[in-house]
C-alpha cells in the first residue's frame, strides 16, 4: 500500500470539533501573517495509527526565520482566539492555552552539539532543515496547516513508509552519538508504538550505548520518567536492558525478567501505583553502595532518592519480619515512614510469601490505623503535659494494631489504668 500523502481527512474525521477548528483557524492566521505552520510530532503519528491524541505540537517558520517565530505566532494566536501564552523558552518554544487544551509551538531550528550528550546549540532554520535534525524518521512527519494545502504531509525521510512497515529508524548513523538520550527514547517508542528498530539502527544503538555515560543525570532521569509513565513500563524497561543501557548508568543496574512479572502482578492485583513504583522495582537488586551510586548518577530529587534508599532499607529489614507470630505493631514499626513504592515492590518480590502478606497487610490496613483518642483527649483525662502524652499515644496505636483495644472506651480504660498505676 502506498504511503499516505495527506492527513487532512484524518484531522477532520478523528479529532474533536474544538481541536479540529483550532488547527484550521491557526493555519489561516499563520498564513495571513506570513508564517509557515505545520502539525508535527505525536499527533501526526497517532492520526496515521488511528490513536487518540489531544495536545498538538506545531512547528513555525517566518519569512525571515528567527528564534522568536514560535513565541511571536503564539502571542498572535492568543489574542485572536482568546487564549494565553503560558510559557516561552530560550529554545524558541511557546506553550499556548486555548479552548481547553494546550498547544506547543516550536520555532523551526537547526542544532549542533559541542560534544556527545551535550545540550544542543540552536539557530533558526527552515521547516525542512528542522525535520532533518529529528531523532527518528517517524518523527519527521509534518502536516501543512495552511488553507491551500491543509493536511498535506511533508515527508522527506520516509517516515510514513517506516510507520506503515512498523520500523523505527534513525536519520543518520551518528544520531545516538549526537544525543544518547535517544537510546532510551528508542526503547520507549518501540514498545509504545509497536515498532521494531531497523537492523542498522539497532546496531548503532548497541555500538553507542556507552555514550549514555556522558549524559547528565537530569536528562537521563527525564527519559526514565517518560518510560515510567507508560501504560506498561516494564516493556520499554526490558528493551532498554536488552540494549545494555542500564549498566552504563550503574554497573550492577539491570531490569531482570522477574521485575517485569512483578510489575504485571502488582497492576493485575489492582493496587494503586505511581510511576516511581518502577524506580523501586529497578532498585530492588541494588546493594547499598550501588543504591547511592544510582541516586548520584540520576542527580535524584528527594522523592526519587527516598524511593531508591527505602528500597534498600527494606531489603535489609525483610529478615526481621520472618519472626514467627510477629505482631502487627512490630511490622508497623519496621515499615512506618518508608515509601509506599518500596513496600509495594517488595510485596511482589520478597522471597518469603508470609513476608509478602505482611507487607500487603501494612499497605492495605495497618498503615491507616490511628487511636481514637488524641493528645487533647489525654490531657482531658488527666495525663500531664509532657513526654508521657507521646508515649501513651504510641501505646494506644500499638494496642489498636494488635487488637488489644478496639473502641474509644477501651482506649480510655487503658489510659486510666496507666494514670492510676
C-alpha positions in Angstrom: 0.0 0.0 0.0 1.5 3.4 -0.9 2.4 5.7 2.0 -0.2 8.4 2.6 0.4 11.9 1.3 -2.2 13.8 3.4 -3.9 13.6 6.8 -6.4 16.3 6.2 -9.3 13.8 6.2 -8.0 12.2 9.4 -7.8 15.5 11.2 -11.4 16.2 10.2 -12.7 12.7 11.0 -10.7 11.7 14.1 -10.2 14.9 16.1 -12.9 16.6 18.3 -14.5 19.7 16.9 -12.7 22.2 19.1 -9.2 20.9 18.2 -10.1 20.5 14.5 -11.3 24.0 14.4 -8.2 25.3 16.2 -5.9 23.7 13.7 -7.8 25.2 10.7 -8.0 28.6 12.4 -4.3 28.6 13.4 -3.3 27.7 9.9 -5.4 30.6 8.5 -4.0 33.1 10.9 -0.4 31.9 10.4 -0.7 32.2 6.6 -2.2 35.6 6.9 0.8 36.8 8.9 3.3 35.2 6.6 4.2 32.1 8.7 4.5 28.5 7.6 2.7 26.4 10.2 2.9 22.6 10.4 1.4 20.0 12.8 4.2 17.7 13.9 5.2 15.1 16.4 3.0 12.6 18.1 -0.4 13.8 16.8 0.7 13.2 13.2 1.8 9.6 14.1 -1.3 9.0 16.2 -3.6 10.1 13.4 -1.9 7.7 11.0 -2.1 4.9 13.6 -5.7 5.6 14.4 -4.8 6.6 18.0 -6.4 9.2 20.2 -4.4 12.4 20.7 -5.2 15.7 22.3 -2.5 18.3 22.7 -0.9 19.4 19.3 2.7 20.2 18.6 3.1 23.0 16.0 6.2 23.9 14.0 6.6 27.6 12.9 8.8 29.4 10.3 8.5 33.0 9.3 9.6 34.5 6.0 12.8 35.7 7.8 13.5 32.9 10.3 14.4 33.9 13.8 14.2 32.2 17.2 11.2 34.3 18.2 9.0 32.8 15.4 7.0 30.5 17.7 6.6 32.9 20.6 5.5 35.7 18.1 2.9 33.5 16.5 1.7 32.2 19.9 1.1 35.7 21.0 -0.9 36.5 17.8 -3.0 33.3 18.2 -3.6 34.0 21.9 -5.0 37.5 21.1 -7.1 36.2 18.1 -8.5 33.2 19.9 -8.9 34.4 23.5 -6.1 32.2 24.8 -2.9 32.8 26.7 0.8 32.2 26.3 1.6 30.1 29.3 5.4 29.9 28.8 8.2 30.8 26.5 11.7 29.1 26.4 15.2 30.1 25.3 15.0 27.5 22.6 12.3 29.4 20.7 9.3 27.5 22.0 6.0 28.6 23.5 3.0 27.0 25.2 -0.4 28.3 24.1 -3.5 27.6 26.2 -6.7 27.9 24.3 -10.2 26.3 24.2 -9.5 23.8 27.0 -6.3 22.3 25.6 -2.6 23.2 25.2 -0.6 23.6 22.0 3.2 23.6 22.0 4.7 25.8 19.3 8.3 25.4 18.3 10.4 27.6 16.1 12.0 25.7 13.2 15.6 25.3 14.1 18.9 23.6 13.4 21.0 22.0 16.2 24.7 21.4 16.7 26.4 19.5 19.6 29.6 20.7 21.2 30.2 17.1 22.3 28.3 13.9 22.6 25.5 14.2 25.2 25.6 18.0 25.4 22.6 20.2 25.1 22.3 21.5 21.6 23.2 24.9 20.3 20.3 26.1 18.3 19.7 28.5 15.4 16.7 29.4 13.3 16.1 27.2 10.2 13.5 26.2 7.6 10.9 23.6 8.3 12.8 21.2 6.0 16.0 21.7 7.9 14.2 21.3 11.2 12.9 17.9 10.2 16.4 16.7 9.2 17.5 17.1 12.9 14.8 14.8 14.3 15.6 11.6 16.1 13.6 9.0 14.1 12.0 9.1 10.7 8.5 8.5 12.1 9.0 11.8 14.0 9.9 13.8 10.9 6.3 13.7 9.6 4.7 17.2 9.3 1.3 18.2 8.1 0.8 21.6 6.4 -1.9 23.7 8.1 -2.1 26.4 5.5 -5.6 26.8 4.0 -4.4 25.9 0.5 -2.6 22.7 1.5 -4.3 21.7 4.7 -3.2 18.3 5.9 -0.6 17.7 3.1 2.3 15.6 4.6 5.9 16.8 4.4 7.7 13.5 4.5 11.3 14.0 3.4 12.8 10.9 5.2 10.3 8.1 4.5 8.6 8.4 7.9 5.2 7.4 6.6 6.5 4.3 4.9 8.5 3.3 8.0 5.4 3.8 10.2 3.4 1.6 7.8 6.0 -1.1 8.0 6.5 -0.8 11.8 10.1 0.3 11.5 11.9 2.6 13.9 14.9 4.2 12.1 17.3 7.0 12.9 18.0 9.6 10.2 21.8 9.1 10.2 24.5 6.9 11.7 25.7 9.4 14.3 22.2 10.1 15.7 22.8 8.3 19.1 26.2 9.9 19.4 24.7 13.4 18.9 22.1 12.7 21.6 22.4 9.5 23.6 19.1 10.1 25.3 17.6 8.8 22.0 18.7 5.4 23.1 16.1 5.4 26.0 13.6 7.1 23.7 14.0 4.3 21.1 13.1 1.6 23.7 10.0 3.6 24.6 8.9 4.3 21.1 9.4 0.7 20.0 7.1 -0.7 22.7 4.6 2.2 22.8 4.0 2.3 19.0 4.5 -1.4 18.3 7.6 -0.7 16.1 10.9 -2.6 15.7 14.3 -0.9 15.2 15.7 -1.3 11.7 18.8 -3.5 11.7 21.2 -0.7 11.2 19.5 1.4 13.9 19.7 -1.4 16.5 23.4 -1.9 15.6 24.1 1.8 16.1 22.2 1.6 19.4 24.3 -1.3 20.7 27.5 0.4 19.4 26.8 3.7 21.1 25.2 2.5 24.4 28.3 3.7 26.3 27.6 7.2 25.2 24.8 7.4 27.7 27.6 7.7 30.4 28.2 11.2 29.2 24.6 12.5 29.6 23.7 14.5 32.6 21.7 12.8 35.4 18.8 15.3 34.9 18.4 14.4 31.2 18.6 10.6 31.9 16.1 11.0 34.7 13.7 12.8 32.4 13.8 10.0 29.9 13.3 7.4 32.6 10.3 9.4 33.9 8.7 9.3 30.5 9.2 5.5 30.5 7.7 5.1 34.0 4.6 7.0 32.8 3.9 4.5 30.0 0.9 2.1 30.4 3.3 -0.9 30.7 6.7 0.5 31.7 8.1 -3.0 32.0 8.2 -3.4 28.2 10.5 -0.4 27.4 12.5 -1.1 30.6 13.1 -4.7 29.4 14.1 -3.4 26.0 16.5 -0.9 27.5 18.0 -3.7 29.5 18.4 -5.8 26.3 20.3 -2.9 24.8 22.6 -2.9 27.9 21.7 0.7 28.7 21.3 0.4 32.4 24.8 -0.9 33.0 26.1 2.4 31.6 24.4 4.2 34.5 25.4 1.9 37.3 27.4 -1.3 36.6 25.0 -3.6 38.5 21.8 -2.0 37.4 19.5 -4.2 35.3 15.9 -5.0 34.6 15.5 -8.7 35.1 12.5 -10.7 33.9 11.2 -11.2 37.4 10.8 -7.4 37.7 8.5 -7.4 34.7 6.5 -10.2 36.2 6.3 -8.3 39.5 5.1 -5.1 37.7 2.4 -7.1 35.9 1.3 -8.9 39.1 1.0 -5.6 41.1 -1.2 -4.0 38.4 -3.3 -7.1 37.9 -3.9 -7.2 41.7 -5.5 -3.7 41.4 -3.0 -1.9 43.6 -2.8 1.9 43.1 0.5 2.6 41.6 2.7 5.6 40.8 5.4 6.0 38.2 8.0 5.7 40.9 7.0 2.1 41.6 9.1 1.2 38.6 12.1 3.0 40.1 11.6 0.9 43.2 11.5 -2.3 41.2 14.6 -1.2 39.3 16.3 -0.5 42.6 15.4 -3.9 44.2 18.6 -5.8 43.2 21.0 -3.0 44.3 23.3 -3.2 47.3 23.7 0.0 49.4 26.7 1.3 47.6 25.1 0.9 44.3 21.9 2.4 45.5 23.8 5.6 46.4 25.6 5.4 43.1 22.2 5.5 41.4 21.0 8.4 43.5 24.1 10.3 42.5 24.0 9.3 38.8 20.5 10.5 38.3 21.0 13.6 40.4 17.9 12.3 42.1 15.5 14.8 43.6 14.1 14.0 47.1 11.2 11.8 46.0 13.4 9.7 43.8 16.2 9.4 46.3 13.7 8.3 49.0 12.4 5.5 46.9 15.8 4.2 46.0 17.1 4.4 49.6 13.9 3.0 51.1 14.0 0.1 48.7 17.5 -0.9 50.0 16.5 -0.2 53.6 13.6 -2.6 53.3 15.9 -5.2 51.7 17.9 -5.1 55.0 14.8 -5.2 57.2 13.0 -8.0 55.5 14.6 -10.8 57.5 13.4 -9.2 60.7 9.8 -9.7 59.5 10.3 -13.5 59.3 9.8 -13.9 63.1 7.1 -16.4 64.0 3.8 -14.8 65.1 5.1 -11.3 64.6 2.7 -8.7 65.9 1.2 -6.1 63.6 2.7 -3.3 65.8 6.1 -4.7 65.1 5.5 -4.8 61.4 4.3 -1.2 61.6 7.4 -0.1 63.5 9.6 -1.7 60.8 7.8 -0.2 57.8 6.4 3.1 59.0 8.0 6.0 57.2 9.1 4.0 54.2 7.8 5.0 50.8 4.7 3.1 49.5 6.5 2.3 46.3 9.4 0.5 48.0 7.0 -1.6 50.1 4.8 -2.4 47.1 7.8 -3.5 45.1 9.0 -5.9 47.8 5.4 -7.2 48.3 5.8 -8.8 44.9 9.5 -9.8 45.2 10.2 -10.8 48.8 11.4 -14.4 48.9 9.0 -15.4 51.6 5.2 -15.5 51.0 4.5 -14.7 54.6 6.5 -11.6 54.4 4.7 -10.6 51.2 1.5 -10.9 53.1 2.7 -8.8 56.0 3.8 -6.0 53.5 0.4 -6.0 51.9 -1.4 -6.0 55.2 0.6 -2.9 56.2 -0.3 -1.1 53.0 -3.9 -2.1 52.9 -4.8 -2.0 56.6 -2.3 -1.3 59.3 -0.7 2.0 58.0 -4.1 3.8 58.2 -4.8 2.7 61.8 -4.9 5.5 64.4 -6.0 5.7 68.0 -9.5 7.1 68.7 -8.0 9.4 71.4 -6.0 12.5 70.6 -3.4 14.4 72.7 -6.2 16.7 73.8 -8.3 13.8 74.9 -5.4 12.5 77.0 -5.0 15.9 78.7 -8.7 16.0 79.4 -8.3 12.5 81.1 -5.7 13.9 83.4 -2.4 13.0 81.6 0.1 15.7 82.4 1.6 17.8 79.6 4.9 16.3 78.6 6.6 13.2 77.0 4.0 10.8 78.6 1.4 12.1 76.0 3.5 10.8 73.1 4.3 7.6 74.9 0.7 6.9 75.6 -0.4 7.7 72.0 2.2 5.2 70.8 1.0 2.6 73.2 -2.6 3.2 72.1 -1.6 2.8 68.5 0.2 -0.5 69.2 -2.8 -1.7 71.2 -5.1 -0.9 68.3 -2.9 -2.6 65.8 -2.7 -5.7 67.9 -6.4 -5.7 68.8 -5.7 -5.2 72.5 -8.2 -2.3 72.4 -11.0 -1.8 69.8 -13.3 1.0 70.9 -12.8 4.5 72.3 -14.0 3.2 75.7 -11.3 0.5 75.6 -8.6 3.2 75.0 -9.9 5.4 77.9 -9.7 2.4 80.2 -6.1 1.7 79.2 -5.2 5.4 79.7 -6.8 5.5 83.1 -5.0 2.3 84.2 -1.7 3.9 83.2 -2.5 7.0 85.2 -3.6 5.1 88.2 -0.5 2.9 88.0 
